[in-house]
Amino acid sequence: MQANYRQIEDMLKSMTPFKGNSMRAVIENGKEYRVISYNTTIAMATLDGVIHYYDPTKYSTTTSRQQNLVKRAWGLSGEAVSR
């Protein structure tokens, strides 16, 4: 079953892996949470909540909506994060 946007926002908050139509999140190396829109990584964080990457680049309307989900779920301002 694919997650809808309401479910996705909650899953982003709890850093739970999911698969949506064009968005997914995976846990890599047992410690990193990666959020992917189509085939582009738009955000990454450690499982303990340290955000070390957020990409605010304008892509498509769909990706912008997904970026906004990440911003709301993780309390980001929308500025790029790269650590």
PDB file of N, CA, C and O in Angstrom:
ATOM      1  N   MET A   1       0.841  -1.191   0.000  1.00  0.00           N
ATOM      2  CA  MET A   1       0.000   0.000   0.000  1.00  0.00           C
ATOM      3  C   MET A   1       0.881   1.246   0.000  1.00  0.00           C
ATOM      4  O   MET A   1       1.882   1.310   0.713  1.00  0.00           O
ATOM      5  N   GLN A   2       0.505   2.218  -0.792  1.00  0.00           N
ATOM      6  CA  GLN A   2       1.272   3.454  -0.860  1.00  0.00           C
ATOM      7  C   GLN A   2       0.706   4.478   0.120  1.00  0.00           C
ATOM      8  O   GLN A   2      -0.506   4.580   0.307  1.00  0.00           O
ATOM      9  N   ALA A   3       1.604   5.228   0.735  1.00  0.00           N
ATOM     10  CA  ALA A   3       1.212   6.235   1.715  1.00  0.00           C
ATOM     11  C   ALA A   3       0.683   7.480   1.004  1.00  0.00           C
ATOM     12  O   ALA A   3       1.161   7.841  -0.071  1.00  0.00           O
ATOM     13  N   ASN A   4      -0.319   8.138   1.623  1.00  0.00           N
ATOM     14  CA  ASN A   4      -0.809   9.409   1.097  1.00  0.00           C
ATOM     15  C   ASN A   4      -0.108  10.558   1.837  1.00  0.00           C
ATOM     16  O   ASN A   4       0.643  10.322   2.784  1.00  0.00           O
ATOM     17  N   TYR A   5      -0.356  11.794   1.403  1.00  0.00           N
ATOM     18  CA  TYR A   5       0.381  12.930   1.970  1.00  0.00           C
ATOM     19  C   TYR A   5       0.161  13.103   3.470  1.00  0.00           C
ATOM     20  O   TYR A   5       1.098  13.469   4.179  1.00  0.00           O
ATOM     21  N   ARG A   6      -1.038  12.853   3.970  1.00  0.00           N
ATOM     22  CA  ARG A   6      -1.275  12.963   5.421  1.00  0.00           C
ATOM     23  C   ARG A   6      -0.421  11.945   6.173  1.00  0.00           C
ATOM     24  O   ARG A   6       0.213  12.269   7.177  1.00  0.00           O
ATOM     25  N   GLN A   7      -0.414  10.727   5.680  1.00  0.00           N
ATOM     26  CA  GLN A   7       0.385   9.682   6.321  1.00  0.00           C
ATOM     27  C   GLN A   7       1.873  10.009   6.211  1.00  0.00           C
ATOM     28  O   GLN A   7       2.633   9.796   7.156  1.00  0.00           O
ATOM     29  N   ILE A   8       2.279  10.522   5.062  1.00  0.00           N
ATOM     30  CA  ILE A   8       3.692  10.816   4.833  1.00  0.00           C
ATOM     31  C   ILE A   8       4.216  11.849   5.827  1.00  0.00           C
ATOM     32  O   ILE A   8       5.320  11.693   6.350  1.00  0.00           O
ATOM     33  N   GLU A   9       3.448  12.892   6.093  1.00  0.00           N
ATOM     34  CA  GLU A   9       3.920  13.904   7.041  1.00  0.00           C
ATOM     35  C   GLU A   9       4.174  13.282   8.414  1.00  0.00           C
ATOM     36  O   GLU A   9       5.182  13.587   9.052  1.00  0.00           O
ATOM     37  N   ASP A  10       3.277  12.420   8.870  1.00  0.00           N
ATOM     38  CA  ASP A  10       3.473  11.735  10.157  1.00  0.00           C
ATOM     39  C   ASP A  10       4.684  10.811  10.108  1.00  0.00           C
ATOM     40  O   ASP A  10       5.440  10.724  11.076  1.00  0.00           O
ATOM     41  N   MET A  11       4.871  10.122   8.985  1.00  0.00           N
ATOM     42  CA  MET A  11       6.012   9.222   8.850  1.00  0.00           C
ATOM     43  C   MET A  11       7.327   9.995   8.820  1.00  0.00           C
ATOM     44  O   MET A  11       8.337   9.530   9.348  1.00  0.00           O
ATOM     45  N   LEU A  12       7.314  11.169   8.206  1.00  0.00           N
ATOM     46  CA  LEU A  12       8.513  12.006   8.227  1.00  0.00           C
ATOM     47  C   LEU A  12       8.842  12.431   9.650  1.00  0.00           C
ATOM     48  O   LEU A  12      10.008  12.420  10.046  1.00  0.00           O
ATOM     49  N   LYS A  13       7.828  12.805  10.421  1.00  0.00           N
ATOM     50  CA  LYS A  13       8.050  13.223  11.811  1.00  0.00           C
ATOM     51  C   LYS A  13       8.677  12.106  12.633  1.00  0.00           C
ATOM     52  O   LYS A  13       9.560  12.354  13.454  1.00  0.00           O
ATOM     53  N   SER A  14       8.225  10.892  12.414  1.00  0.00           N
ATOM     54  CA  SER A  14       8.731   9.755  13.192  1.00  0.00           C
ATOM     55  C   SER A  14       9.881   9.027  12.500  1.00  0.00           C
ATOM     56  O   SER A  14      10.393   8.028  13.006  1.00  0.00           O
ATOM     57  N   MET A  15      10.281   9.541  11.334  1.00  0.00           N
ATOM     58  CA  MET A  15      11.363   8.959  10.536  1.00  0.00           C
ATOM     59  C   MET A  15      11.121   7.473  10.264  1.00  0.00           C
ATOM     60  O   MET A  15      11.981   6.621  10.487  1.00  0.00           O
ATOM     61  N   THR A  16       9.921   7.209   9.777  1.00  0.00           N
ATOM     62  CA  THR A  16       9.508   5.872   9.394  1.00  0.00           C
ATOM     63  C   THR A  16       9.649   5.726   7.876  1.00  0.00           C
ATOM     64  O   THR A  16       9.224   6.612   7.136  1.00  0.00           O
ATOM     65  N   PRO A  17      10.228   4.644   7.409  1.00  0.00           N
ATOM     66  CA  PRO A  17      10.311   4.441   5.951  1.00  0.00           C
ATOM     67  C   PRO A  17       8.909   4.349   5.343  1.00  0.00           C
ATOM     68  O   PRO A  17       7.980   3.853   5.980  1.00  0.00           O
ATOM     69  N   PHE A  18       8.769   4.829   4.113  1.00  0.00           N
ATOM     70  CA  PHE A  18       7.497   4.764   3.413  1.00  0.00           C
ATOM     71  C   PHE A  18       7.730   4.806   1.910  1.00  0.00           C
ATOM     72  O   PHE A  18       8.825   5.101   1.433  1.00  0.00           O
ATOM     73  N   LYS A  19       6.659   4.499   1.179  1.00  0.00           N
ATOM     74  CA  LYS A  19       6.674   4.630  -0.274  1.00  0.00           C
ATOM     75  C   LYS A  19       5.370   5.277  -0.687  1.00  0.00           C
ATOM     76  O   LYS A  19       4.289   4.784  -0.363  1.00  0.00           O
ATOM     77  N   GLY A  20       5.477   6.388  -1.408  1.00  0.00           N
ATOM     78  CA  GLY A  20       4.319   7.063  -1.984  1.00  0.00           C
ATOM     79  C   GLY A  20       4.409   6.941  -3.491  1.00  0.00           C
ATOM     80  O   GLY A  20       5.223   6.175  -4.005  1.00  0.00           O
ATOM     81  N   ASN A  21       3.580   7.690  -4.206  1.00  0.00           N
ATOM     82  CA  ASN A  21       3.596   7.618  -5.665  1.00  0.00           C
ATOM     83  C   ASN A  21       4.932   8.044  -6.254  1.00  0.00           C
ATOM     84  O   ASN A  21       5.499   7.325  -7.077  1.00  0.00           O
ATOM     85  N   SER A  22       5.438   9.188  -5.849  1.00  0.00           N
ATOM     86  CA  SER A  22       6.698   9.696  -6.401  1.00  0.00           C
ATOM     87  C   SER A  22       7.684  10.077  -5.309  1.00  0.00           C
ATOM     88  O   SER A  22       8.698  10.721  -5.578  1.00  0.00           O
ATOM     89  N   MET A  23       7.391   9.687  -4.096  1.00  0.00           N
ATOM     90  CA  MET A  23       8.220  10.046  -2.940  1.00  0.00           C
ATOM     91  C   MET A  23       8.402   8.805  -2.073  1.00  0.00           C
ATOM     92  O   MET A  23       7.493   7.988  -1.930  1.00  0.00           O
ATOM     93  N   ARG A  24       9.576   8.686  -1.508  1.00  0.00           N
ATOM     94  CA  ARG A  24       9.817   7.575  -0.591  1.00  0.00           C
ATOM     95  C   ARG A  24      10.866   7.998   0.431  1.00  0.00           C
ATOM     96  O   ARG A  24      11.589   8.975   0.238  1.00  0.00           O
ATOM     97  N   ALA A  25      10.930   7.250   1.504  1.00  0.00           N
ATOM     98  CA  ALA A  25      11.972   7.461   2.508  1.00  0.00           C
ATOM     99  C   ALA A  25      12.510   6.098   2.909  1.00  0.00           C
ATOM    100  O   ALA A  25      11.765   5.129   3.053  1.00  0.00           O
ATOM    101  N   VAL A  26      13.810   6.051   3.084  1.00  0.00           N
ATOM    102  CA  VAL A  26      14.478   4.804   3.425  1.00  0.00           C
ATOM    103  C   VAL A  26      15.467   5.049   4.559  1.00  0.00           C
ATOM    104  O   VAL A  26      15.929   6.170   4.774  1.00  0.00           O
ATOM    105  N   ILE A  27      15.773   3.994   5.265  1.00  0.00           N
ATOM    106  CA  ILE A  27      16.824   4.044   6.280  1.00  0.00           C
ATOM    107  C   ILE A  27      18.033   3.345   5.691  1.00  0.00           C
ATOM    108  O   ILE A  27      17.954   2.205   5.232  1.00  0.00           O
ATOM    109  N   GLU A  28      19.152   4.049   5.713  1.00  0.00           N
ATOM    110  CA  GLU A  28      20.392   3.506   5.169  1.00  0.00           C
ATOM    111  C   GLU A  28      21.409   3.324   6.286  1.00  0.00           C
ATOM    112  O   GLU A  28      21.501   4.146   7.198  1.00  0.00           O
ATOM    113  N   ASN A  29      22.163   2.252   6.204  1.00  0.00           N
ATOM    114  CA  ASN A  29      23.220   1.947   7.172  1.00  0.00           C
ATOM    115  C   ASN A  29      22.708   1.898   8.607  1.00  0.00           C
ATOM    116  O   ASN A  29      23.486   2.043   9.550  1.00  0.00           O
ATOM    117  N   GLY A  30      21.410   1.696   8.775  1.00  0.00           N
ATOM    118  CA  GLY A  30      20.832   1.592  10.110  1.00  0.00           C
ATOM    119  C   GLY A  30      20.843   2.873  10.912  1.00  0.00           C
ATOM    120  O   GLY A  30      20.517   2.858  12.098  1.00  0.00           O
ATOM    121  N   LYS A  31      21.219   4.003  10.281  1.00  0.00           N
ATOM    122  CA  LYS A  31      21.303   5.240  11.061  1.00  0.00           C
ATOM    123  C   LYS A  31      20.935   6.509  10.301  1.00  0.00           C
ATOM    124  O   LYS A  31      20.818   7.575  10.907  1.00  0.00           O
ATOM    125  N   GLU A  32      20.751   6.417   8.988  1.00  0.00           N
ATOM    126  CA  GLU A  32      20.459   7.616   8.211  1.00  0.00           C
ATOM    127  C   GLU A  32      19.104   7.487   7.529  1.00  0.00           C
ATOM    128  O   GLU A  32      18.797   6.461   6.922  1.00  0.00           O
ATOM    129  N   TYR A  33      18.300   8.539   7.635  1.00  0.00           N
ATOM    130  CA  TYR A  33      16.969   8.600   7.038  1.00  0.00           C
ATOM    131  C   TYR A  33      17.068   9.478   5.801  1.00  0.00           C
ATOM    132  O   TYR A  33      17.418  10.653   5.904  1.00  0.00           O
ATOM    133  N   ARG A  34      16.765   8.925   4.639  1.00  0.00           N
ATOM    134  CA  ARG A  34      16.893   9.640   3.366  1.00  0.00           C
ATOM    135  C   ARG A  34      15.506   9.776   2.728  1.00  0.00           C
ATOM    136  O   ARG A  34      14.774   8.796   2.586  1.00  0.00           O
ATOM    137  N   VAL A  35      15.160  11.012   2.347  1.00  0.00           N
ATOM    138  CA  VAL A  35      13.880  11.303   1.702  1.00  0.00           C
ATOM    139  C   VAL A  35      14.146  11.581   0.223  1.00  0.00           C
ATOM    140  O   VAL A  35      14.975  12.422  -0.124  1.00  0.00           O
ATOM    141  N   ILE A  36      13.436  10.867  -0.634  1.00  0.00           N
ATOM    142  CA  ILE A  36      13.694  10.913  -2.072  1.00  0.00           C
ATOM    143  C   ILE A  36      12.411  11.276  -2.816  1.00  0.00           C
ATOM    144  O   ILE A  36      11.358  10.682  -2.588  1.00  0.00           O
ATOM    145  N   SER A  37      12.515  12.258  -3.705  1.00  0.00           N
ATOM    146  CA  SER A  37      11.420  12.638  -4.586  1.00  0.00           C
ATOM    147  C   SER A  37      11.830  12.234  -5.996  1.00  0.00           C
ATOM    148  O   SER A  37      12.866  12.663  -6.502  1.00  0.00           O
ATOM    149  N   TYR A  38      11.004  11.406  -6.617  1.00  0.00           N
ATOM    150  CA  TYR A  38      11.381  10.784  -7.887  1.00  0.00           C
ATOM    151  C   TYR A  38      12.728  10.087  -7.661  1.00  0.00           C
ATOM    152  O   TYR A  38      12.762   9.104  -6.921  1.00  0.00           O
ATOM    153  N   ASN A  39      13.809  10.527  -8.242  1.00  0.00           N
ATOM    154  CA  ASN A  39      15.121   9.915  -7.994  1.00  0.00           C
ATOM    155  C   ASN A  39      16.107  10.900  -7.376  1.00  0.00           C
ATOM    156  O   ASN A  39      17.319  10.691  -7.435  1.00  0.00           O
ATOM    157  N   THR A  40      15.586  11.975  -6.783  1.00  0.00           N
ATOM    158  CA  THR A  40      16.435  13.012  -6.206  1.00  0.00           C
ATOM    159  C   THR A  40      16.300  13.037  -4.693  1.00  0.00           C
ATOM    160  O   THR A  40      15.189  13.109  -4.166  1.00  0.00           O
ATOM    161  N   THR A  41      17.421  12.977  -3.994  1.00  0.00           N
ATOM    162  CA  THR A  41      17.396  13.110  -2.540  1.00  0.00           C
ATOM    163  C   THR A  41      17.087  14.556  -2.201  1.00  0.00           C
ATOM    164  O   THR A  41      17.791  15.468  -2.636  1.00  0.00           O
ATOM    165  N   ILE A  42      16.021  14.767  -1.416  1.00  0.00           N
ATOM    166  CA  ILE A  42      15.655  16.130  -1.030  1.00  0.00           C
ATOM    167  C   ILE A  42      15.937  16.421   0.439  1.00  0.00           C
ATOM    168  O   ILE A  42      15.935  17.582   0.851  1.00  0.00           O
ATOM    169  N   ALA A  43      16.181  15.374   1.239  1.00  0.00           N
ATOM    170  CA  ALA A  43      16.487  15.603   2.653  1.00  0.00           C
ATOM    171  C   ALA A  43      17.128  14.357   3.255  1.00  0.00           C
ATOM    172  O   ALA A  43      16.875  13.230   2.831  1.00  0.00           O
ATOM    173  N   MET A  44      17.973  14.603   4.266  1.00  0.00           N
ATOM    174  CA  MET A  44      18.598  13.501   5.007  1.00  0.00           C
ATOM    175  C   MET A  44      18.775  13.924   6.456  1.00  0.00           C
ATOM    176  O   MET A  44      19.017  15.093   6.758  1.00  0.00           O
ATOM    177  N   ALA A  45      18.650  12.960   7.331  1.00  0.00           N
ATOM    178  CA  ALA A  45      18.864  13.198   8.753  1.00  0.00           C
ATOM    179  C   ALA A  45      19.302  11.899   9.404  1.00  0.00           C
ATOM    180  O   ALA A  45      19.071  10.809   8.882  1.00  0.00           O
ATOM    181  N   THR A  46      19.935  12.041  10.550  1.00  0.00           N
ATOM    182  CA  THR A  46      20.231  10.845  11.334  1.00  0.00           C
ATOM    183  C   THR A  46      18.946  10.446  12.043  1.00  0.00           C
ATOM    184  O   THR A  46      18.054  11.276  12.220  1.00  0.00           O
ATOM    185  N   LEU A  47      18.841   9.201  12.445  1.00  0.00           N
ATOM    186  CA  LEU A  47      17.629   8.723  13.094  1.00  0.00           C
ATOM    187  C   LEU A  47      17.379   9.389  14.437  1.00  0.00           C
ATOM    188  O   LEU A  47      16.260   9.340  14.947  1.00  0.00           O
ATOM    189  N   ASP A  48      18.401  10.011  15.020  1.00  0.00           N
ATOM    190  CA  ASP A  48      18.185  10.741  16.273  1.00  0.00           C
ATOM    191  C   ASP A  48      17.780  12.192  16.022  1.00  0.00           C
ATOM    192  O   ASP A  48      17.742  12.996  16.953  1.00  0.00           O
ATOM    193  N   GLY A  49      17.474  12.530  14.757  1.00  0.00           N
ATOM    194  CA  GLY A  49      16.887  13.824  14.450  1.00  0.00           C
ATOM    195  C   GLY A  49      17.818  14.935  14.021  1.00  0.00           C
ATOM    196  O   GLY A  49      17.379  16.077  13.888  1.00  0.00           O
ATOM    197  N   VAL A  50      19.083  14.645  13.801  1.00  0.00           N
ATOM    198  CA  VAL A  50      20.014  15.670  13.352  1.00  0.00           C
ATOM    199  C   VAL A  50      19.895  15.788  11.829  1.00  0.00           C
ATOM    200  O   VAL A  50      20.287  14.884  11.090  1.00  0.00           O
ATOM    201  N   ILE A  51      19.356  16.900  11.384  1.00  0.00           N
ATOM    202  CA  ILE A  51      19.151  17.127   9.955  1.00  0.00           C
ATOM    203  C   ILE A  51      20.463  17.606   9.360  1.00  0.00           C
ATOM    204  O   ILE A  51      21.019  18.613   9.798  1.00  0.00           O
ATOM    205  N   HIS A  52      20.957  16.886   8.361  1.00  0.00           N
ATOM    206  CA  HIS A  52      22.230  17.309   7.782  1.00  0.00           C
ATOM    207  C   HIS A  52      22.141  17.612   6.301  1.00  0.00           C
ATOM    208  O   HIS A  52      23.149  17.929   5.671  1.00  0.00           O
ATOM    209  N   TYR A  53      20.920  17.517   5.727  1.00  0.00           N
ATOM    210  CA  TYR A  53      20.776  17.911   4.331  1.00  0.00           C
ATOM    211  C   TYR A  53      19.320  18.213   4.035  1.00  0.00           C
ATOM    212  O   TYR A  53      18.434  17.427   4.369  1.00  0.00           O
ATOM    213  N   TYR A  54      19.078  19.353   3.409  1.00  0.00           N
ATOM    214  CA  TYR A  54      17.760  19.699   2.879  1.00  0.00           C
ATOM    215  C   TYR A  54      17.996  20.493   1.605  1.00  0.00           C
ATOM    216  O   TYR A  54      18.766  21.453   1.600  1.00  0.00           O
ATOM    217  N   ASP A  55      17.337  20.094   0.527  1.00  0.00           N
ATOM    218  CA  ASP A  55      17.501  20.728  -0.777  1.00  0.00           C
ATOM    219  C   ASP A  55      16.251  21.535  -1.122  1.00  0.00           C
ATOM    220  O   ASP A  55      15.209  20.944  -1.406  1.00  0.00           O
ATOM    221  N   PRO A  56      16.325  22.881  -1.104  1.00  0.00           N
ATOM    222  CA  PRO A  56      15.165  23.704  -1.434  1.00  0.00           C
ATOM    223  C   PRO A  56      15.050  24.046  -2.928  1.00  0.00           C
ATOM    224  O   PRO A  56      14.201  24.848  -3.319  1.00  0.00           O
ATOM    225  N   THR A  57      15.896  23.442  -3.750  1.00  0.00           N
ATOM    226  CA  THR A  57      15.893  23.724  -5.187  1.00  0.00           C
ATOM    227  C   THR A  57      14.494  23.515  -5.770  1.00  0.00           C
ATOM    228  O   THR A  57      13.802  22.557  -5.424  1.00  0.00           O
ATOM    229  N   LYS A  58      14.095  24.412  -6.645  1.00  0.00           N
ATOM    230  CA  LYS A  58      12.795  24.286  -7.306  1.00  0.00           C
ATOM    231  C   LYS A  58      12.894  23.249  -8.419  1.00  0.00           C
ATOM    232  O   LYS A  58      13.695  23.383  -9.344  1.00  0.00           O
ATOM    233  N   TYR A  59      12.065  22.215  -8.310  1.00  0.00           N
ATOM    234  CA  TYR A  59      12.001  21.182  -9.335  1.00  0.00           C
ATOM    235  C   TYR A  59      10.616  21.247  -9.966  1.00  0.00           C
ATOM    236  O   TYR A  59      10.373  22.102 -10.818  1.00  0.00           O
ATOM    237  N   SER A  60       9.726  20.386  -9.579  1.00  0.00           N
ATOM    238  CA  SER A  60       8.360  20.364 -10.118  1.00  0.00           C
ATOM    239  C   SER A  60       7.380  20.783  -9.025  1.00  0.00           C
ATOM    240  O   SER A  60       7.756  20.932  -7.862  1.00  0.00           O
ATOM    241  N   THR A  61       6.128  20.967  -9.409  1.00  0.00           N
ATOM    242  CA  THR A  61       5.083  21.283  -8.434  1.00  0.00           C
ATOM    243  C   THR A  61       4.974  20.169  -7.400  1.00  0.00           C
ATOM    244  O   THR A  61       4.825  20.430  -6.206  1.00  0.00           O
ATOM    245  N   THR A  62       5.050  18.938  -7.863  1.00  0.00           N
ATOM    246  CA  THR A  62       4.950  17.790  -6.955  1.00  0.00           C
ATOM    247  C   THR A  62       6.109  17.771  -5.971  1.00  0.00           C
ATOM    248  O   THR A  62       5.895  17.579  -4.774  1.00  0.00           O
ATOM    249  N   THR A  63       7.323  17.964  -6.448  1.00  0.00           N
ATOM    250  CA  THR A  63       8.479  17.959  -5.556  1.00  0.00           C
ATOM    251  C   THR A  63       8.406  19.128  -4.577  1.00  0.00           C
ATOM    252  O   THR A  63       8.786  18.975  -3.417  1.00  0.00           O
ATOM    253  N   SER A  64       7.929  20.284  -5.014  1.00  0.00           N
ATOM    254  CA  SER A  64       7.768  21.428  -4.104  1.00  0.00           C
ATOM    255  C   SER A  64       6.794  21.078  -2.983  1.00  0.00           C
ATOM    256  O   SER A  64       7.026  21.430  -1.826  1.00  0.00           O
ATOM    257  N   ARG A  65       5.722  20.399  -3.314  1.00  0.00           N
ATOM    258  CA  ARG A  65       4.765  19.975  -2.281  1.00  0.00           C
ATOM    259  C   ARG A  65       5.429  19.011  -1.299  1.00  0.00           C
ATOM    260  O   ARG A  65       5.199  19.082  -0.092  1.00  0.00           O
ATOM    261  N   GLN A  66       6.239  18.127  -1.822  1.00  0.00           N
ATOM    262  CA  GLN A  66       6.937  17.161  -0.972  1.00  0.00           C
ATOM    263  C   GLN A  66       7.982  17.861  -0.098  1.00  0.00           C
ATOM    264  O   GLN A  66       8.147  17.511   1.071  1.00  0.00           O
ATOM    265  N   GLN A  67       8.681  18.840  -0.656  1.00  0.00           N
ATOM    266  CA  GLN A  67       9.638  19.613   0.136  1.00  0.00           C
ATOM    267  C   GLN A  67       8.916  20.328   1.274  1.00  0.00           C
ATOM    268  O   GLN A  67       9.440  20.414   2.385  1.00  0.00           O
ATOM    269  N   ASN A  68       7.723  20.837   1.005  1.00  0.00           N
ATOM    270  CA  ASN A  68       6.946  21.500   2.054  1.00  0.00           C
ATOM    271  C   ASN A  68       6.535  20.529   3.153  1.00  0.00           C
ATOM    272  O   ASN A  68       6.485  20.906   4.324  1.00  0.00           O
ATOM    273  N   LEU A  69       6.243  19.292   2.792  1.00  0.00           N
ATOM    274  CA  LEU A  69       5.945  18.275   3.808  1.00  0.00           C
ATOM    275  C   LEU A  69       7.146  18.079   4.725  1.00  0.00           C
ATOM    276  O   LEU A  69       7.002  18.011   5.946  1.00  0.00           O
ATOM    277  N   VAL A  70       8.328  17.990   4.129  1.00  0.00           N
ATOM    278  CA  VAL A  70       9.557  17.820   4.922  1.00  0.00           C
ATOM    279  C   VAL A  70       9.765  19.032   5.824  1.00  0.00           C
ATOM    280  O   VAL A  70      10.065  18.878   7.008  1.00  0.00           O
ATOM    281  N   LYS A  71       9.611  20.218   5.285  1.00  0.00           N
ATOM    282  CA  LYS A  71       9.796  21.445   6.080  1.00  0.00           C
ATOM    283  C   LYS A  71       8.869  21.466   7.283  1.00  0.00           C
ATOM    284  O   LYS A  71       9.310  21.744   8.399  1.00  0.00           O
ATOM    285  N   ARG A  72       7.591  21.178   7.072  1.00  0.00           N
ATOM    286  CA  ARG A  72       6.636  21.171   8.183  1.00  0.00           C
ATOM    287  C   ARG A  72       6.973  20.090   9.204  1.00  0.00           C
ATOM    288  O   ARG A  72       6.993  20.346  10.407  1.00  0.00           O
ATOM    289  N   ALA A  73       7.237  18.890   8.720  1.00  0.00           N
ATOM    290  CA  ALA A  73       7.492  17.760   9.621  1.00  0.00           C
ATOM    291  C   ALA A  73       8.752  17.965  10.451  1.00  0.00           C
ATOM    292  O   ALA A  73       8.803  17.570  11.616  1.00  0.00           O
ATOM    293  N   TRP A  74       9.764  18.579   9.858  1.00  0.00           N
ATOM    294  CA  TRP A  74      11.055  18.727  10.532  1.00  0.00           C
ATOM    295  C   TRP A  74      11.293  20.137  11.070  1.00  0.00           C
ATOM    296  O   TRP A  74      12.356  20.409  11.629  1.00  0.00           O
ATOM    297  N   GLY A  75      10.328  21.030  10.911  1.00  0.00           N
ATOM    298  CA  GLY A  75      10.456  22.381  11.450  1.00  0.00           C
ATOM    299  C   GLY A  75      11.543  23.201  10.773  1.00  0.00           C
ATOM    300  O   GLY A  75      12.252  23.963  11.431  1.00  0.00           O
ATOM    301  N   LEU A  76      11.676  23.049   9.466  1.00  0.00           N
ATOM    302  CA  LEU A  76      12.704  23.791   8.732  1.00  0.00           C
ATOM    303  C   LEU A  76      12.153  25.096   8.193  1.00  0.00           C
ATOM    304  O   LEU A  76      10.948  25.225   7.976  1.00  0.00           O
ATOM    305  N   SER A  77      13.025  26.059   7.976  1.00  0.00           N
ATOM    306  CA  SER A  77      12.615  27.365   7.455  1.00  0.00           C
ATOM    307  C   SER A  77      12.536  27.363   5.934  1.00  0.00           C
ATOM    308  O   SER A  77      11.899  28.240   5.352  1.00  0.00           O
ATOM    309  N   GLY A  78      13.161  26.412   5.293  1.00  0.00           N
ATOM    310  CA  GLY A  78      13.168  26.375   3.844  1.00  0.00           C
ATOM    311  C   GLY A  78      14.527  26.695   3.254  1.00  0.00           C
ATOM    312  O   GLY A  78      14.725  26.602   2.043  1.00  0.00           O
ATOM    313  N   GLU A  79      15.461  27.074   4.113  1.00  0.00           N
ATOM    314  CA  GLU A  79      16.827  27.329   3.673  1.00  0.00           C
ATOM    315  C   GLU A  79      17.543  26.002   3.461  1.00  0.00           C
ATOM    316  O   GLU A  79      17.210  24.995   4.087  1.00  0.00           O
ATOM    317  N   ALA A  80      18.509  26.014   2.590  1.00  0.00           N
ATOM    318  CA  ALA A  80      19.312  24.806   2.349  1.00  0.00           C
ATOM    319  C   ALA A  80      20.068  24.413   3.617  1.00  0.00           C
ATOM    320  O   ALA A  80      20.530  25.269   4.372  1.00  0.00           O
ATOM    321  N   VAL A  81      20.182  23.132   3.829  1.00  0.00           N
ATOM    322  CA  VAL A  81      20.971  22.590   4.938  1.00  0.00           C
ATOM    323  C   VAL A  81      21.987  21.639   4.323  1.00  0.00           C
ATOM    324  O   VAL A  81      21.627  20.763   3.538  1.00  0.00           O
ATOM    325  N   SER A  82      23.229  21.808   4.672  1.00  0.00           N
ATOM    326  CA  SER A  82      24.270  20.902   4.203  1.00  0.00           C
ATOM    327  C   SER A  82      25.361  20.837   5.267  1.00  0.00           C
ATOM    328  O   SER A  82      26.123  21.784   5.459  1.00  0.00           O
ATOM    329  N   ARG A  83      25.416  19.711   5.944  1.00  0.00           N
ATOM    330  CA  ARG A  83      26.402  19.564   7.039  1.00  0.00           C
ATOM    331  C   ARG A  83      27.210  18.309   6.806  1.00  0.00           C
ATOM    332  O   ARG A  83      28.095  17.989   7.600  1.00  0.00           O
TER     333      ARG A  83
END
